[in-house]
């Protein structure tokens, strides 16, 4: 995600963004992820660790299904009080059974935002925690995977951050963002590989 692209979606001045974001090509669960939150009426960047850690779970929870989000105590309070925008210009899914990685983008390669929720850090020195909300796969994603991140339309960004009632209505409907895909090389399968080669088409 470049500084110019972030300015499109966050409406923040470029000098602010230069301090906040750098390009990433392969982000994995449990890693730090920059996101946009609304605090005191202003858009701000915060660094989160990907994965909530409820006391009853042995492993971090990295996704929350939109269909059951409001029924689960783990997600109910974060959804009501702490929603965030997770900026991206693409995401990966792996096709079963051959585990071929695919990258999904918008047709014009414009940036977008995933719908996310976050919670307080487990300790004062730790980062706040977040999960990405998922939904049923769109027609473009379904041949590769049954689920996908919930991608917000730009017109939904403000409502997502400011109004929990409208945010609930938003995720009750499947994401309407158009996507395209292409197979990428196994280079992306190793999380330590965070470089432009992750974006290269297979073959």
ABEGO torsion letter per residue (X at the ends): XBAAAAAAAAGBBAAAAAAABBBBABBBBGBBBBBBBBBGGBBBBBBBBBEBBBAABABBBABBBAAAAAABAAAAAAAAABBBBBBBAEBBBBBOAAGBBBBBBBAAGBBBBBBBBBBBBABAABBBBBBBBBBBBBAAAAAABABBBBBBBAAAAAAAAABAAAAAAAAABBBABBBBBBBBBAAAABAABBBAAAABBBX
